[in-house]
Every structure is written in C-alpha cells, then in structure tokens.
C-alpha cells in the first residue's frame, strides 16, 4: 500500500497556511483542477450547455468538500478522485452559493442599502454552512442559524479565519473575472475555471485545517493517523529511531535490523536512507551499490523517478561506471535526466544503455539522445558524429535512421 502522508494536528497554523497555497497543485489536486477547468467547455454544448455547466460546478464543490474532509482527517495530500459524481453536498453547495450570489446582485441593483445587512450575514454564515454541508450533508441543518452559532463557538476567535478566507476568495474571484474579460471567451473560460477551482479548493482546505486542529471540540477522530498505524508506518518510524540509536554502539546490528525490514515489504524512504547512511559509514561500497539497484528500480516502478535520479547520483559517486541493471529503468532515467537538463547524467546513462544493451530496439533512441547532447557542445561534436556513424552502420533499417542522418548533416554543417 502506498505511504500515507499525515500532518500532525498540532502543526502551527502559520506553517500549514504557508504550505496550503501549493495544496490544490499537488498530486490528484492538480489533475482534478485541470480536468474541471477543461470541463467548463461543456457549456458550449447545444441545448444541454447550462445543465452541463451546473454539473461541473456541482463536481467542483463536491471535490472541495472532499478536500475539506480529507484535511480534517489529517491527510496531507488531496484525495485521488471526486469529479466523477457530484453528490448531495456538491449540489447543495452549488445551489447555496448561486443563491448567495444572486441575492448579492439583486440587492445591489434593486436595493443597494440592504447590502450593508446582507454582506455581513453571508460572510459570517457561509463558512459554517459550507462546513456543515461537507460533513453532514443536511441542507436544513446547515441553514439553521443555531448550527452557525454552534460551529462558530467551536472555533472561538479562530472562526474569523475562514470568514477572512471567504472574503479573500470573493475578492480574488472578482479579480479573476475582470482579468478573464480581457481574453477571448474560448481562452478565458478554462483559465477562469482553473482559477475558481483552485481558490475554492484552497478555501475548503484551510477550513479543513482549522477543523483538524480542533477536532476534539467537534467529536472527530482523524482517520489518517489510524490508517497509517494500521499499515505499519508508525512502526517504521519507531524502527528508524531505534536503529539510529543502536547504530551509535552497534552499527552492524542496526544494519541487520533495517535489512530485515527491507526484505519484508515496501519500505518508506527514511528506512532506505538510514540503511544507506549506515552502509556508507561502514565503508560497505558493494552493498551500497546493490541496494541502489534495488531501490532505484522500486522508485521508478512507484513513479518516483526524480527521487531515483538522486539515488543514482549517489551510486555514481561511489562507482563512476554504475548504471541501473534493467534497460527499462536505465532508459526512463536517461530520458528524465535529459528533460531536466542533467546532461552529464543523461549522457552517462545513454552510453551505459548502448554498452549493455547494444542490440536492443531502443538502443538507437538513446544513441541519438547522447549524440544530441554531445553535439550541443562544440568541443564534443566530433565525438557525436562518430557515435552517429556507428548507429547508422549498426541500424541501417531502423525507424530512426532518418533522424540519425538528419543529425549527421546538421552537425557536419555546423562543423
């Protein structure tokens, strides 16, 4: 089971606030915000455009409510899904916010003086309504002023934080609306949709943070720590602490403890990192490289290729000839290193691929990758041209033969 990232309930609000602005852009949050932004194009559909648009907004509020619940339960990252079904809370939140907006516009046009009464009521009540709907899904209960009072008392003075969040959200949405009017509607629609979704998710996440920090007052017990404990994450943390202490007197015994844990099931990064740290202290270079091969392959399989590049660089420091022992892993990391501008590492991996799997069908691809990187350096263009000549001779019928010939001509012309 993947590692569950948990946030302690006693984390200072200032620290949570600083990290919150990146929350909608992490993991599934970014994918969901993007999907919902693109889904706003459904409003162009003939006959059903308005209904489709309402469905998108309902899904947006439903996902925001899910984010609030996840945060209140102690999860650090956004939930994986939430756009496939709107749910009762999604429709209720959409309707209430639409009604609130309509009331604001109507009062502004017909009776501007009443805005002085309406705005404070909406600003103070909406956070309580949102939280009640997200957790209980009961519209009548959420609209009951007694519920607003109970929630506000539960937060005490901190209730003004979600109030301020809602005010800021409204101001930012107004700015986003004005800015979007400067662009063609076809372009402004998804940009506005993304900005609106981002802000809603951010606001609900911050309300979830406040609930998480005061969960005892609301009779809640965060789910994330319990689930993390059930899958052994707490045990791993305790193991790392115990092994680190033991290593001061008996590093070999500490290594055996960590090695036994690594053999059982997928271990979190701190276990691997301490194991490698102790191997380096003991000067066990060969064991360090063997572990590197295993962990790099596991990280790539878990879609953590960037972290795998870091482990790879450590291994290359210990052994300049080190490369992953699997062609798929080696190739994927070579491509990633090239995209990230890590030319030296990409060249090293590409050459390693050619040396170990010279007859593999992907070999010309990595040969081309190396040749392009070498050709970009004036002093190494001759080296690139020699490599291209070898590729052309070894793979005369390969689908990339035209790309090889084109690069040969380009480098020859440059020379």
C-alpha positions in Angstrom: 0.0 0.0 0.0 1.4 3.5 -0.8 2.7 5.6 2.0 0.1 7.8 3.6 1.3 11.3 4.2 0.0 12.5 7.6 0.0 16.0 9.1 0.1 16.2 12.9 -2.9 18.1 14.4 -0.5 20.2 16.5 1.3 21.7 13.5 1.2 25.5 13.8 -1.4 27.2 11.7 1.2 29.6 10.2 3.2 26.6 8.9 0.0 25.0 7.5 -1.0 28.3 5.9 2.3 28.6 4.1 2.0 25.1 2.6 -1.6 25.5 1.7 -1.1 27.6 -1.4 0.5 24.6 -3.1 -2.1 22.1 -1.8 -4.5 22.3 -4.9 -1.5 21.8 -7.2 -0.2 18.6 -5.5 -0.9 15.1 -6.8 -4.6 14.5 -7.7 -5.4 18.1 -6.8 -3.7 19.4 -9.9 -5.2 16.8 -12.2 -8.7 17.4 -10.8 -8.4 21.2 -11.1 -7.2 20.9 -14.7 -10.0 18.4 -15.6 -12.7 20.6 -14.1 -11.3 23.7 -15.8 -11.4 21.9 -19.2 -14.9 20.5 -18.4 -16.2 24.1 -18.5 -16.1 23.8 -22.3 -19.2 21.7 -21.8 -21.2 24.9 -21.5 -20.8 25.3 -25.3 -22.9 22.1 -25.9 -26.2 23.0 -27.6 -29.4 22.5 -25.6 -27.7 21.0 -22.5 -24.9 23.5 -22.0 -26.4 25.1 -18.9 -27.1 21.7 -17.3 -23.6 20.5 -18.1 -22.1 23.7 -16.6 -24.2 23.1 -13.4 -22.8 19.5 -13.2 -19.3 20.9 -13.5 -19.9 23.4 -10.6 -21.5 20.7 -8.5 -18.5 18.4 -9.1 -16.2 21.3 -8.1 -18.0 21.9 -4.8 -18.1 18.2 -4.2 -14.4 17.8 -4.7 -13.7 20.9 -2.5 -15.9 19.3 0.3 -13.9 16.0 -0.1 -10.7 18.0 0.3 -12.0 19.6 3.5 -12.9 16.2 4.9 -9.5 14.7 3.9 -7.7 17.6 5.5 -9.8 17.4 8.7 -8.9 13.8 8.9 -5.2 14.5 8.9 -4.2 13.7 5.3 -1.5 15.9 3.8 -2.4 15.5 0.1 -5.7 16.0 -1.8 -8.0 13.0 -2.4 -7.4 11.0 -5.6 -10.9 11.3 -7.0 -14.0 13.4 -6.6 -15.1 14.6 -10.0 -17.0 11.5 -11.1 -20.1 12.2 -9.1 -21.4 15.4 -7.6 -23.2 14.0 -4.6 -25.8 15.7 -2.5 -23.3 18.1 -0.8 -22.0 19.2 -4.2 -25.5 20.1 -5.5 -26.3 21.8 -2.1 -23.1 23.8 -2.0 -23.6 24.9 -5.7 -27.2 26.0 -5.1 -26.4 27.9 -1.9 -23.5 29.8 -3.4 -25.6 30.5 -6.5 -28.4 31.8 -4.4 -26.0 33.9 -2.3 -24.5 35.4 -5.5 -27.9 36.1 -6.9 -29.1 37.8 -3.7 -25.9 40.0 -3.7 -26.5 41.1 -7.4 -30.3 41.6 -6.8 -29.7 43.7 -3.7 -27.0 45.7 -5.5 -29.3 46.5 -8.4 -32.7 46.9 -6.6 -31.9 48.0 -3.0 -28.2 48.9 -2.5 -28.8 50.0 1.0 -29.6 46.4 2.1 -26.1 45.3 1.1 -24.9 46.6 4.5 -27.1 43.9 6.1 -26.8 41.1 3.6 -23.0 41.1 3.2 -22.1 40.6 6.9 -24.7 37.8 7.2 -23.4 36.0 4.1 -19.8 36.4 5.1 -20.3 35.2 8.6 -22.7 32.4 7.8 -21.2 30.8 4.6 -18.2 29.1 6.3 -20.5 27.4 8.9 -22.9 26.4 6.1 -20.0 25.0 4.0 -18.5 23.0 6.8 -21.9 21.7 8.0 -22.8 20.6 4.5 -19.4 19.0 3.8 -19.6 16.8 6.9 -23.3 16.2 7.4 -24.9 16.8 4.0 -28.1 18.0 5.7 -29.3 21.2 4.0 -31.9 22.2 6.5 -29.5 21.6 9.4 -26.8 23.7 7.6 -29.2 26.6 7.1 -30.2 26.7 10.7 -28.7 29.7 12.5 -28.2 27.5 15.6 -25.8 25.4 13.6 -23.9 28.5 12.6 -23.6 29.6 16.2 -22.5 26.1 17.4 -19.8 25.9 14.7 -18.6 29.5 15.4 -18.4 28.7 19.2 -16.4 25.6 18.4 -13.7 27.7 16.7 -14.0 30.6 19.1 -12.0 33.6 17.7 -10.4 31.3 15.0 -13.8 31.3 13.2 -12.8 34.7 11.8 -10.1 32.9 9.8 -12.5 31.1 7.5 -14.5 34.3 7.3 -11.4 36.2 6.1 -10.7 33.3 3.7 -14.1 33.6 2.2 -13.7 37.4 1.8 -10.4 36.9 0.2 -11.8 34.2 -2.0 -14.6 36.6 -3.2 -12.1 39.3 -3.9 -9.8 37.0 -5.9 -12.7 35.6 -7.9 -13.7 39.1 -8.8 -10.2 39.9 -9.9 -10.1 36.6 -11.9 -13.4 37.5 -13.5 -12.3 41.0 -14.5 -9.0 39.6 -15.9 -10.7 36.9 -17.9 -12.8 39.6 -19.7 -9.6 40.8 -21.3 -9.2 37.5 -23.2 -11.3 35.8 -25.9 -14.0 33.8 -24.2 -12.8 30.5 -25.6 -9.4 31.0 -23.8 -10.7 32.8 -20.7 -13.3 30.0 -19.9 -10.8 27.3 -18.8 -8.4 29.8 -17.2 -11.2 31.3 -15.2 -12.4 27.8 -14.3 -9.0 26.7 -13.1 -8.5 29.9 -11.0 -12.0 29.5 -9.5 -11.5 25.8 -8.8 -8.1 26.4 -7.3 -9.4 29.1 -4.9 -12.4 27.0 -3.8 -10.2 24.0 -3.0 -7.7 26.3 -1.2 -10.5 27.8 0.9 -12.1 24.5 1.8 -8.6 23.0 2.6 -7.9 25.8 5.0 -11.2 25.3 6.7 -10.3 21.6 7.0 -7.0 22.6 8.6 -8.9 24.5 11.3 -11.3 21.6 11.9 -8.3 19.2 12.1 -6.6 21.4 14.7 -9.7 21.5 16.8 -11.1 18.0 16.0 -11.7 17.2 19.7 -14.3 20.0 20.0 -16.3 18.6 17.1 -16.1 15.0 18.3 -13.9 14.0 15.3 -11.1 11.5 15.4 -8.7 11.9 12.4 -8.6 8.9 10.2 -5.1 9.3 8.6 -3.0 8.5 11.7 -5.1 5.4 12.5 -4.7 4.1 8.9 -1.0 4.9 8.9 -0.6 2.9 12.1 -2.7 0.0 10.7 -0.3 -0.4 7.7 2.8 -0.1 9.9 4.0 3.4 9.1 4.4 4.2 12.8 6.3 1.0 13.3 8.7 2.2 10.5 9.3 5.5 12.2 10.0 3.7 15.5 12.3 1.3 13.8 14.3 4.2 12.2 14.6 5.9 15.6 15.7 2.7 17.3 18.1 1.7 14.6 19.7 5.2 14.7 20.2 4.9 18.4 21.6 1.4 18.1 24.0 2.4 15.4 25.9 4.6 17.9 27.0 1.4 19.8 26.5 -1.4 17.3 26.1 -0.3 13.6 26.2 -3.8 12.3 23.2 -4.8 14.4 21.4 -1.7 13.2 22.1 -2.6 9.6 20.7 -6.2 10.2 17.5 -4.7 11.7 17.0 -2.4 8.7 17.9 -5.1 6.2 15.3 -7.5 7.8 12.7 -4.8 7.4 13.6 -4.1 3.7 13.2 -7.8 2.9 9.6 -8.0 4.2 7.6 -5.4 2.2 7.9 -2.0 0.5 9.6 0.3 3.0 9.3 4.2 3.2 12.2 6.4 2.2 13.5 7.1 5.8 14.3 3.3 6.2 16.2 3.2 2.9 18.0 6.5 3.7 19.2 5.3 7.1 20.3 2.0 5.7 22.4 3.7 3.0 23.8 6.1 5.6 25.0 3.2 7.8 26.4 1.4 4.7 28.5 4.5 3.9 29.7 4.8 7.4 30.8 1.2 7.4 32.5 1.6 4.0 30.4 -1.2 2.5 30.5 0.1 -1.0 29.4 -3.1 -2.8 26.3 -3.4 -0.5 25.6 0.3 -1.1 25.5 -0.3 -4.9 23.4 -3.5 -4.6 20.9 -1.6 -2.5 21.0 1.3 -5.0 20.0 -1.1 -7.8 17.0 -2.4 -5.8 15.8 1.0 -4.6 16.2 2.7 -7.9 14.1 0.1 -9.7 11.5 0.3 -6.9 11.3 4.1 -7.1 10.8 4.0 -10.9 8.1 1.4 -10.5 6.4 3.7 -7.9 6.5 6.7 -10.3 9.2 8.4 -8.2 11.8 8.7 -11.0 13.1 12.0 -9.7 14.0 10.6 -6.4 15.5 7.6 -8.2 17.8 10.1 -10.0 19.1 11.3 -6.7 19.9 7.7 -5.6 21.5 7.1 -8.9 23.8 10.1 -8.5 24.9 8.8 -5.1 25.7 5.4 -6.6 27.7 7.1 -9.5 29.7 9.0 -6.9 30.7 5.6 -5.3 31.3 3.9 -8.7 31.6 6.1 -11.8 30.6 3.1 -14.0 27.4 2.4 -12.2 24.1 2.2 -14.2 20.8 0.6 -13.4 20.8 -3.1 -14.3 17.4 -3.0 -16.1 17.1 -1.5 -19.6 13.7 0.0 -18.9 14.8 1.7 -15.7 18.0 2.9 -17.3 16.2 4.3 -20.4 13.5 6.0 -18.4 16.0 7.7 -16.2 18.1 8.8 -19.2 15.1 10.4 -20.8 14.1 12.2 -17.5 17.7 13.4 -16.9 17.8 14.9 -20.4 14.4 16.6 -19.8 15.6 18.1 -16.5 18.8 19.5 -18.1 21.1 17.0 -16.4 23.2 16.5 -19.5 26.2 14.7 -17.9 23.9 12.1 -16.2 21.8 11.6 -19.3 25.0 11.0 -21.4 26.3 8.6 -18.8 23.0 6.6 -18.8 22.6 6.7 -22.6 26.1 5.4 -23.1 25.6 2.8 -20.4 22.4 1.7 -22.3 24.4 1.3 -25.6 27.2 -0.6 -23.8 25.0 -3.1 -22.0 22.0 -3.4 -24.5 23.6 -2.5 -27.8 21.2 -4.8 -29.8 18.0 -3.6 -28.0 15.5 -1.9 -30.3 15.6 1.2 -28.1 19.4 1.5 -28.4 19.3 3.9 -31.4 16.9 6.2 -29.4 19.4 6.5 -26.6 22.3 6.8 -29.0 20.5 9.7 -30.6 19.9 11.2 -27.2 23.6 11.1 -26.4 24.6 12.4 -29.8 22.3 15.4 -29.5 23.7 16.3 -26.1 27.2 15.8 -27.2 26.6 17.8 -30.4 25.3 20.8 -28.4 28.9 21.1 -27.0 31.3 22.5 -29.7 34.3 20.6 -28.3 32.4 17.2 -28.5 30.8 17.4 -31.9 33.4 15.1 -33.4 32.5 12.6 -30.7 28.8 12.9 -31.5 29.5 12.4 -35.3 31.5 9.2 -34.6 28.6 7.9 -32.5 26.1 8.7 -35.2 28.2 6.9 -37.8 28.3 3.8 -35.6 24.5 3.9 -35.2 23.9 4.3 -38.9 26.1 1.3 -39.6 24.6 -0.9 -36.9 21.0 0.0 -37.6 20.6 0.7 -41.4 16.9 -0.2 -41.4 15.8 1.2 -38.0 12.8 3.6 -38.0 15.1 6.3 -36.6 17.6 6.1 -39.5 16.3 9.3 -41.0 16.7 11.1 -37.7 20.2 9.8 -37.4 21.0 11.0 -40.9 19.4 14.4 -40.3 21.5 15.0 -37.2 24.6 13.9 -39.0 24.0 16.5 -41.7 23.3 19.2 -39.1 26.5 18.5 -37.2 28.5 18.3 -40.4 27.1 21.7 -41.5 27.9 23.2 -38.1 31.5 21.9 -38.2 
